[in-house]
């Protein structure tokens, strides 16, 4: 027998065919687990299914199987891929949906675009009320995952925001930062801090990390004042007077003679480097961010402290929230009751809390779990400060954050306003009243455009 391309090519073709058949047979033999969970974060996958290292304790997945007899598969799906695949499944009314999905807060709005009854996720109000969890979860933390009072997701977290700072450098400058209670006082303390170090030859030491072309740090300040760009009922808030005042204050913190800020690289290593070198000495820190600081800047143990956010006026919250994850149940999943039991076990149980503590110090949304003694330990990294208790205290003040299909668009507009306002401050230093007037004009324009876009995007 001869083969016109030669024996080596023939052998390669045969091997390829055999491998393809073997892979095909293996694929057909694979069976889907009783419950398939999509997650987008590796740390969550490790929390539920383990990290592959030897352990004396079974994983959450194995413990759930032991309790219920249900097998669980955890599939890592990148956020963008998850959004595309899941939206496509919902639109096609697919029966092949996962049984439980984790969604990130920046993605969830797209799922809320249809009318409430047509959203691809299962309403969870009944599950929460029947199980008694409704009164045990931080109320404000259900807001991002709801539409028209219908709850579509169970929060993984609370993510209260604090400020973390280089206590050693502020004390060396003679500044007791926690004694400062308002944002204007805080800005002045930061200016004094920078002046102290500049007079001693450290001219590039900035007090605080604030972004000058993104709304990521502005949003927590607005939330402190109970201002969402768009409320849950669709009310557009960006045109309100407090909104303009806050944007103007922020612009004067990132530009002009009262500039107290610089930007740090997005990567955790860059943030830590700025802290270690003392380039930036105060950071806005939801609980998830503290883990990165500890990991990448261990040498700062004992030099760091944590404090609540300053406020603008009485009635403001001393905290806000930044980031978030939910678990939801697709409407077409085959066993909603089993899916709910899995969410309860992963997110709301003491076993779930123990598993997450192995990989992060993220505060759970279940108020009754905060009584655990683990939250009362002093943290050597923060000089023995009970930072978990501070996060719990802040969680009790958490302002509601609302996510609508137009929220991302509004945040993009706000980023542009920050850029314009900062440029105005550079060109016209000291003209605060005119700055507020300009911000008001820009924000009113945004409000009008948002109304038109929201109306155009309605399904009904």
N, C-alpha and C positions, 0 to 999 in steps of 0.2 A: 504494500500500500504506500502511495506517495501523496505528499501535500505540497501544492505548488509554492507556498510561502516558506516551506522549510519546517523541519521537525521542531525547532525551538518555539516557533510561533504557534504550531499545533498544540504543543504541550501547554503553553500559556492560555490558549483558548479553552482547552479542556479544564484546566484548573479554575479559570474564571467561571465556567458553566457550573462546575461542581460546587464552588463557593456560593454562587447565586442561588442554586437549588437548596443548599444547606441553610442559607439565611432565610429563604422563603419558608422552608419547613419550620425553622425555629420561630419565625414571626407568627405562623398560624398556630403554633403550640402555645404561645404566650397567652395567658388569660388576664383579663383586666381585674384588678383587685376589687373587692366589694365597694370600696370608697376611694375615688381618685381625687387628690388634692393638688391644685396648681398653686405654687408659691413663686415669688419673684426675687426673694432675698436668700442668699446662701445661709445666713445666720438663722433664718427661720427653718430652713430645711434641716440644719444640724439640730436645732431645738427639738424638732418632732421625730426625726429619724436617726439622730446620733451623728457623730463625726467619724465613725469607723475605728475609733480607738477603743482598746479593751476597757470594759466598765463592769462593775459589779451590779449596776442597776439596769434593768431593761429600758429601752427607749419608750417614749410616749406612744409611738405606733404599736409596739409590742404589748404594752400594758393595755391599750385600748382593745387589741385583739383578744387578750386574755380575759377581759371583762365582758366583751360583747360577742366574741366569735367572728367579728368583722375584720377582714384584712384591709389595710390602708396602704396606698401607694402615694408617695410624695414626688411630684414632677416639677423640676425647676423650669420655669418659662420666663424669659426676659420680659420686662414690662411692656415694651412696644409690641413684641410678638404676642404676648398675652392679650393685649388690647385688640389687635387685629383679629386674632383667632376667635376670641370670645364674642366680639361684636358681630363677626360673621356668623357664628353659631346662633346667636340670638336672632339675627335678622332672618336666617333661614329656618328658624324653629327646629334646629337640630336636636335629635334625641341623644347624640353622642357627646353631650356636654360633660365636663368634670362634675363631681358631686359637691365639691367645696372649692371656692376660689378666694385667694387673697388679692386685694386690690390696693394700690397706693393712692394717697389722697390727691395727687396731681392728675391721676387718670380717671378717677371715679365719675367726674362730671359728665363725661361723654355717655355713660350708661344711663344718666338721668334725663337725657334729652326727650325721649318719648313721653307720652302721657303716662301718668302713674300706673295705670292698669296694664300698660304694654311694656313696662320695664322688664328686662330679661332676668332680673333677680327676684327671688321669692320674698314677699313681705315677712318680716320677723316679729312684728308686734305681738302676735298671738303666742309665739314661742316664748318671748320674754315675759309676758304677763302670766302665762300658765305655769312657767317654771319658777317665777318669783325673782328673776334676775332684773326685771325692770327697775326696781327700787334699790338695787345694789350696785348698779353701774353709774359712773359719773354722768349726769344728765347732759351736760354740755358736750360730752364726747360722742353722744349719739347724733348730734346735729349734722356733722359733715356727711353722714351716711344715710340721710333721710331726705325725702321729698314729700311736701304736702302732709307732713305728720306721719308718713309711712316710713318705717325703718327698714333699710335693705342690707345693713351690715352691722356686725358686732365689732367694736373697736378692739384692736390689739393693745392699745396704749393710750396714754393721756398726753404725753410730751409737754408737760409744763415747762416754761422758759424761765431761766434765771440768768444772772451774770456771773461769770467766773473771771477772776482777776489775779494778777501778780501782787499779792499782799506785801511781799518784801520790798518791791520797788515803790509802791505807793506809800508805805510807812517810812521808807527812807526819805521820801519827798515831804514827809510831815502831813500826809493826807489820810484821814480816817474815812475811807470810801463808804462803808456801811452807814455812817452817820448822815449821809446825803439821802434825802427822801424824795426830791422832785427832780424832773429832768433838767430844768434850767440850772438848779444847784449842781447837778451832776456834771453838766457841761462845763460850768465854771471850775469845778474841782479838777476836771480833766485838763482844762487850759492851764491851771496852776501847776499841775503835774508836768505837762509838757514844757512849760517855761522853766521849771526847776531843773529839769534834765538838760534843756538846751543851754542854760547858763553854765552848765558843767561840761559842755562840749558834746553832749549826746543829742544831736540835732534831729536825728531821724527816728526818735522814739515817739511813737503815736500812742495815744491813750486807748483807743477803742477800734475794733473792727466794725466798719459799716460800709456797705456797698454803695458806690456812687452812680451805678447804672442799672440797678436791679431793685425791685421792691421787696426782696426777701427779708430785709431787716426793718423796713418800714411797716410791713404788715403786722408784726407783733406789737409795735407801738400803737397802731390803729386799733387792734383788737383790745388792747388795754383800755381804750376809751369806748369799748363796745361798738366799734365801727367796723362793719364788714363792707367791702366795696358794693356787694349786693346781698341783701338779706334773703332768708329762706323763702319769703313770699314774693320775691322778685323786686322788692323796693330797692332802687338804686340810691346809695348813700354818698357817693363821691362828691356830690355838689353841696354837701352840708358845710357849715362854717367851721366846725371842729376839724373836719377833714382837711380843709385848706390850711388851717393853723398848724396841724401836725406835719403836713408835707413841708411847709415853710420852715418849721423848726428843724426838721430832718435835713433839709438842704443846707441850712446854716451850720449843721454839724459836719457836713462832708465837704464844704467849700468855704472860701473866704476867711476873714480874720478869726472866726470862731470855729474853724475846722479842728476837730479832735480825732479825726478818723483816718484810717487807711484800709486797704483791702488785703486780705490774705489769700493765697492760692486755695482753690477749691479742695485740693487733696488734703487729707488729714495730716500727712507728713509735713506739708508746707505750713499749715496752721500751727503745728507743734513747733516747727523751727522758729516761727515768728515769736511765739511765747518764750521759747528757750533763750533766744537772743535779746528779748525785750524790745523787739520792734513794734509789737502791738501787745497791749497789756490787759485789755478787757475784751471778753468774747461773749456773745449771746449764745446761751447754751441750753437747748432742750436736753433731756436726759440722755438721749442717744449720742449726743455730741461729746459728752463727758467721757464716755468709754474711749473714744478716739484720742482725746487729750492724754488720758492716763497711759494708754498703750504706747503712744509715740513720744511722750515727754515724761518718762518715769523719773528723770533726774530733778523734776520740779516738786517732788513730794515734800510737803511741809511748807512750801512757799506759796501755795495757791489757797484761795478762799472763794466762797460763793455767797451771793446776796440776792434778794429779790430785785426785780426791775424797779427803778424809780417811777413815779407817777407824774402826771401833768396837773391833776387837780383832785380834790376829794371825790370819791365815787368811782375812780378808775381802779382797775385791777392791778395788782403788783406783779402780774404774770400774763402770759399769753400762751399760745401753742404753736408749734412749728413741726410740720411733717405728720405722718400718720399712716396706719394700715388697718384694713378691715378684713373680716372673713364674711363671705356671703354664700348663698345657696342658689344656683341657677334654677329657674322655674321648672325646667324639664328634667331635672335629676330624678333618678329612679326611686330613691327612698329618702324623702326630705326629713323624716324623723331620725334616721340614722345619721344624716348629715348634720342635723342640729346637735345630736349627742356628741358628735366628734368636735364641733365648735366649742361646746360646753367644756369638754375635757381638755382641749388644747389651750383655750383662751381664759377660761373662767375658774378652773379647778386649782387646788393647792399643788397638785402634781404638775400642772402646766406652769405654775409660778416657779416651782423648784427647777424645772428644766430650763426655763428662760434665764434664771439667775446664773446658770452655768456659763452662759455666753454673753449676757448683757445685764445692765442694771436698769433697764427700761421699766418704769412703773406701770403695773397693770391697771386697767380701768375699774376693777372691782374694789369697792370701798372696804368691804369686810376683810379683804386680804391684806390691807395695810396694817392690821394689828400684828402681823408676823414680827417677831423679835429681830429678824434680820434687818429691818428698817430702822432700828434704834441704835445700831452700832456706830461708833465714831469712825470717821474715815481718815486714816493717817495722811493720805494724799492732800487733804484739806486741813491739815493741822489738828485732826481730831474732831472736826466739825461734823455734825450729824446731817449730812447733805441729803440723805434719803428722806429724813423727816421734813427738811425744808421743801423738798419737791412735793411731799404729801400736803404740806401746808398750802403751797401754791396751787396744787390740784383742786383744793376746795374752793379756790377763788377763780377757777378757770372760766374765762369768758367764752361764749359760744362762737365757733367758727362755722360759717355756712359755705357750702360749695354748690354752685349752680353751673349749668352749662356755659354761662358767660363769665364766670369768675376768672378763668385763665386769661381771657381777653382783657378784662378789667385790670388784672395785675400787669399785663404787658403795657397797657396805657400808662399805668402809674410809674413804671420804669422810665418811660419817655419823659414824664413830667419831672421826675427826679433829675434827669439829665438837664432839662431846660431850666429848672429852678436853680440848680447848682451853677449853671453858666451865668444866670442872672446875678447870683450872689458874687461871683468872681468879677463881673463887670460893674456891679453897682453895690459894693460893700456898704453895710450899714443902713440900707434902704428897706427895712423890715416891712413896713406897712405896704410899700409898693410891691414887695415880694409876695405878701399874702394876697394882694389884689390880683396879681398875675396868676398865682396858683388857683385862685377862685375861678378866674376866667378859663384857664386850661381845664380844670376839673368839670366845670359846667359843660364845656364842649364835649368832654368824654361822656358825661351823663347822657347828653342828647344822642350821641352816636351809639351808645350802648342800648338805649331804648329802641332805636331803629333796628339794630341788629337782632335784638331779642325778639322783637315783633316779627321780623322777617324769618327767623329760625323756628317759629312755633310750628308744631305738628298739627294743631287743631285750629 
